[in-house]
Every structure is written in structure tokens, then in C-alpha cells.
């Protein structure tokens, strides 16, 4: 989803894609990050070149596979 013009992510993203391993969101206009708590298989997240202003306290909690 690089350069997709995204400004937000669905709050239930991880409920819809629980086996997601790589989430590449670079070069968008994302301001708020939802919790990735239920994305337990997530290994990589690309967030470079966004407008992140707010990160939930639980955003990266329990992501034991994250590299």
C-alpha cells in the first residue's frame, strides 16, 4: 500500500487480516495509527514518510514476531 494516498487505516484492520505478516504503508498521509494488537503474525511494518501525529498506547503491544 505504498504511495496509495491513505490518510487513515481501518480500526479493525487486524481483525480482518489476522495472519498479515508484512504491512508496507510508506509514503502516505497517515496521521493516526490504530492498535495492531490482533496482528500477532506481523513481522514488518513500513511507516516511513507519513504524517504520524498519534500512536495508540497498544499499537505495538504483543507483536512478538516484529523484526
mmCIF file of the C-alpha atoms, coordinates in Angstrom:
data_MODEL
# 
_entry.id   MODEL 
# 
loop_
_atom_site.group_PDB 
_atom_site.id 
_atom_site.type_symbol 
_atom_site.label_atom_id 
_atom_site.label_alt_id 
_atom_site.label_comp_id 
_atom_site.label_asym_id 
_atom_site.label_entity_id 
_atom_site.label_seq_id 
_atom_site.pdbx_PDB_ins_code 
_atom_site.Cartn_x 
_atom_site.Cartn_y 
_atom_site.Cartn_z 
_atom_site.occupancy 
_atom_site.B_iso_or_equiv 
_atom_site.pdbx_formal_charge 
_atom_site.auth_seq_id 
_atom_site.auth_comp_id 
_atom_site.auth_asym_id 
_atom_site.auth_atom_id 
_atom_site.pdbx_PDB_model_num 
ATOM 1  C CA . UNK A 1 1  ? 0.000   0.000   0.000  1.00 0.00 ? 1  UNK A CA 1 
ATOM 2  C CA . UNK A 1 2  ? 2.970   2.292   -0.553 1.00 0.00 ? 2  UNK A CA 1 
ATOM 3  C CA . UNK A 1 3  ? 2.011   5.624   -2.144 1.00 0.00 ? 3  UNK A CA 1 
ATOM 4  C CA . UNK A 1 4  ? -1.680  4.705   -2.006 1.00 0.00 ? 4  UNK A CA 1 
ATOM 5  C CA . UNK A 1 5  ? -2.800  8.138   -0.802 1.00 0.00 ? 5  UNK A CA 1 
ATOM 6  C CA . UNK A 1 6  ? -4.023  6.727   2.513  1.00 0.00 ? 6  UNK A CA 1 
ATOM 7  C CA . UNK A 1 7  ? -4.800  9.152   5.306  1.00 0.00 ? 7  UNK A CA 1 
ATOM 8  C CA . UNK A 1 8  ? -6.219  6.597   7.748  1.00 0.00 ? 8  UNK A CA 1 
ATOM 9  C CA . UNK A 1 9  ? -6.340  2.880   8.433  1.00 0.00 ? 9  UNK A CA 1 
ATOM 10 C CA . UNK A 1 10 ? -9.460  0.934   9.360  1.00 0.00 ? 10 UNK A CA 1 
ATOM 11 C CA . UNK A 1 11 ? -9.576  0.415   13.141 1.00 0.00 ? 11 UNK A CA 1 
ATOM 12 C CA . UNK A 1 12 ? -10.447 -3.261  12.589 1.00 0.00 ? 12 UNK A CA 1 
ATOM 13 C CA . UNK A 1 13 ? -7.602  -3.913  10.120 1.00 0.00 ? 13 UNK A CA 1 
ATOM 14 C CA . UNK A 1 14 ? -6.118  -6.723  12.213 1.00 0.00 ? 14 UNK A CA 1 
ATOM 15 C CA . UNK A 1 15 ? -9.469  -8.351  12.800 1.00 0.00 ? 15 UNK A CA 1 
ATOM 16 C CA . UNK A 1 16 ? -9.931  -8.537  9.029  1.00 0.00 ? 16 UNK A CA 1 
ATOM 17 C CA . UNK A 1 17 ? -6.336  -9.712  8.346  1.00 0.00 ? 17 UNK A CA 1 
ATOM 18 C CA . UNK A 1 18 ? -5.121  -11.598 11.449 1.00 0.00 ? 18 UNK A CA 1 
ATOM 19 C CA . UNK A 1 19 ? -2.404  -13.508 9.545  1.00 0.00 ? 19 UNK A CA 1 
ATOM 20 C CA . UNK A 1 20 ? -0.883  -10.411 7.978  1.00 0.00 ? 20 UNK A CA 1 
ATOM 21 C CA . UNK A 1 21 ? 2.930   -10.624 8.066  1.00 0.00 ? 21 UNK A CA 1 
ATOM 22 C CA . UNK A 1 22 ? 4.103   -7.503  6.188  1.00 0.00 ? 22 UNK A CA 1 
ATOM 23 C CA . UNK A 1 23 ? 2.335   -4.143  6.203  1.00 0.00 ? 23 UNK A CA 1 
ATOM 24 C CA . UNK A 1 24 ? 4.013   -1.574  3.955  1.00 0.00 ? 24 UNK A CA 1 
ATOM 25 C CA . UNK A 1 25 ? 2.408   1.852   4.360  1.00 0.00 ? 25 UNK A CA 1 
ATOM 26 C CA . UNK A 1 26 ? 5.260   4.184   3.411  1.00 0.00 ? 26 UNK A CA 1 
ATOM 27 C CA . UNK A 1 27 ? 4.706   7.439   1.521  1.00 0.00 ? 27 UNK A CA 1 
ATOM 28 C CA . UNK A 1 28 ? 1.108   8.049   2.553  1.00 0.00 ? 28 UNK A CA 1 
ATOM 29 C CA . UNK A 1 29 ? -0.554  10.732  4.686  1.00 0.00 ? 29 UNK A CA 1 
ATOM 30 C CA . UNK A 1 30 ? -1.380  8.573   7.701  1.00 0.00 ? 30 UNK A CA 1 
ATOM 31 C CA . UNK A 1 31 ? -1.730  10.636  10.885 1.00 0.00 ? 31 UNK A CA 1 
ATOM 32 C CA . UNK A 1 32 ? -3.105  8.182   13.466 1.00 0.00 ? 32 UNK A CA 1 
ATOM 33 C CA . UNK A 1 33 ? -2.047  4.587   13.998 1.00 0.00 ? 33 UNK A CA 1 
ATOM 34 C CA . UNK A 1 34 ? -4.629  2.142   15.312 1.00 0.00 ? 34 UNK A CA 1 
ATOM 35 C CA . UNK A 1 35 ? -3.624  -0.747  17.521 1.00 0.00 ? 35 UNK A CA 1 
ATOM 36 C CA . UNK A 1 36 ? -2.001  -3.650  15.692 1.00 0.00 ? 36 UNK A CA 1 
ATOM 37 C CA . UNK A 1 37 ? -2.647  -5.769  18.798 1.00 0.00 ? 37 UNK A CA 1 
ATOM 38 C CA . UNK A 1 38 ? -4.521  -8.536  16.942 1.00 0.00 ? 38 UNK A CA 1 
ATOM 39 C CA . UNK A 1 39 ? -1.942  -8.765  14.132 1.00 0.00 ? 39 UNK A CA 1 
ATOM 40 C CA . UNK A 1 40 ? 0.138   -11.264 16.078 1.00 0.00 ? 40 UNK A CA 1 
ATOM 41 C CA . UNK A 1 41 ? 1.815   -12.641 12.915 1.00 0.00 ? 41 UNK A CA 1 
ATOM 42 C CA . UNK A 1 42 ? 3.036   -9.182  11.851 1.00 0.00 ? 42 UNK A CA 1 
ATOM 43 C CA . UNK A 1 43 ? 6.790   -9.237  11.205 1.00 0.00 ? 43 UNK A CA 1 
ATOM 44 C CA . UNK A 1 44 ? 7.408   -5.962  9.345  1.00 0.00 ? 44 UNK A CA 1 
ATOM 45 C CA . UNK A 1 45 ? 5.714   -2.556  9.280  1.00 0.00 ? 45 UNK A CA 1 
ATOM 46 C CA . UNK A 1 46 ? 6.836   0.196   6.911  1.00 0.00 ? 46 UNK A CA 1 
ATOM 47 C CA . UNK A 1 47 ? 5.676   3.640   8.030  1.00 0.00 ? 47 UNK A CA 1 
ATOM 48 C CA . UNK A 1 48 ? 8.312   5.944   6.561  1.00 0.00 ? 48 UNK A CA 1 
ATOM 49 C CA . UNK A 1 49 ? 7.280   9.306   5.130  1.00 0.00 ? 49 UNK A CA 1 
ATOM 50 C CA . UNK A 1 50 ? 3.861   9.635   6.747  1.00 0.00 ? 50 UNK A CA 1 
ATOM 51 C CA . UNK A 1 51 ? 2.378   12.394  8.905  1.00 0.00 ? 51 UNK A CA 1 
ATOM 52 C CA . UNK A 1 52 ? 2.053   10.355  12.110 1.00 0.00 ? 52 UNK A CA 1 
ATOM 53 C CA . UNK A 1 53 ? 0.826   12.513  14.981 1.00 0.00 ? 53 UNK A CA 1 
ATOM 54 C CA . UNK A 1 54 ? -0.797  9.979   17.295 1.00 0.00 ? 54 UNK A CA 1 
ATOM 55 C CA . UNK A 1 55 ? 0.047   6.404   18.228 1.00 0.00 ? 55 UNK A CA 1 
ATOM 56 C CA . UNK A 1 56 ? -2.258  4.338   20.438 1.00 0.00 ? 56 UNK A CA 1 
ATOM 57 C CA . UNK A 1 57 ? -0.568  3.041   23.589 1.00 0.00 ? 57 UNK A CA 1 
ATOM 58 C CA . UNK A 1 58 ? -1.404  -0.509  22.491 1.00 0.00 ? 58 UNK A CA 1 
ATOM 59 C CA . UNK A 1 59 ? -0.291  -0.074  18.869 1.00 0.00 ? 59 UNK A CA 1 
ATOM 60 C CA . UNK A 1 60 ? 2.748   -2.339  19.081 1.00 0.00 ? 60 UNK A CA 1 
ATOM 61 C CA . UNK A 1 61 ? 1.788   -4.385  22.142 1.00 0.00 ? 61 UNK A CA 1 
ATOM 62 C CA . UNK A 1 62 ? 2.078   -8.180  21.817 1.00 0.00 ? 62 UNK A CA 1 
ATOM 63 C CA . UNK A 1 63 ? 3.820   -8.039  18.425 1.00 0.00 ? 63 UNK A CA 1 
ATOM 64 C CA . UNK A 1 64 ? 6.399   -10.641 19.372 1.00 0.00 ? 64 UNK A CA 1 
ATOM 65 C CA . UNK A 1 65 ? 7.171   -11.522 15.726 1.00 0.00 ? 65 UNK A CA 1 
ATOM 66 C CA . UNK A 1 66 ? 8.004   -7.929  14.794 1.00 0.00 ? 66 UNK A CA 1 
ATOM 67 C CA . UNK A 1 67 ? 11.559  -7.511  13.496 1.00 0.00 ? 67 UNK A CA 1 
# 
